[in-house]
Amino acid sequence: MPNEEDQMSFDIWCDLLERELKLALEDLAKVRKAEKAQARNTCHMLRAALANARHYLSEIQDSLKN
């Protein structure tokens, strides 16, 4: 059974993942509306948000192994 500290860490990782996925969705909407030059910059932001989300998901998976 997870202790309170483990549960807090899990909840924090989930919150961080949720935030990054929301940012990625917002960036995707911007890419769709943007001109090509501006879309390129937004794609970089989208890629960063997805990379962060991937990291947070990895942390969640690791916490579930324990």
N, C-alpha and C positions, 0 to 999 in steps of 0.2 A: 504494500500500500504506500503510495507516495506521501512524503512528509509535506508539511506546509510550505517549506522553502522550495521544494521541487514543483509544487503546484503553482506557486507564484511565478517561478521561472517559466513554466509552461504557458501560463496566462500572458505573461509579458511577451514571449515569442509569438504567440498567436495574435496579440494586439499589433505588434510590429509588422507581422506578415499581412494582416488586414490593411494596415495603413499603406504599405507599399503596393499592394494590389489595387487599392483605390487610386493611388497616384498613377499607376500604370494605365488604368482605365481612362483617367482624365487626360493623360498624355496621348493615348491612342485617339481619343476624340479630337485632340488638337492636330494630330498628324493628318487625320481625315480632312480637316477643314483648311489646312495650311497650304501655302504655295510650296513648290518643290524645295527651294532654298531654306525656307523656315522649317519645313517638315524634317529636313536632315538634322537640324539642331534638336528638334523635339524627339526624334528617334533616339538620339544619344541619351536624352533624359529617360525615355521609356526603357531603353536597355539597362540603364543604371537601376531603375526601380525594379525591374525584373531580376537583376542580379542580386539585389538586396533581398527580394522576396525568396529567391532560391536559397540564400544563406539562412534566412529565418526558418524556412521549411526544413532545412537540414538540421538546424538546432532542435526543432520540434521532434523530428524523427529520432534524433539522438536521445532526447529526454524520454521518449517512449520505450527505448531499449532497456532503461534502468528499472 
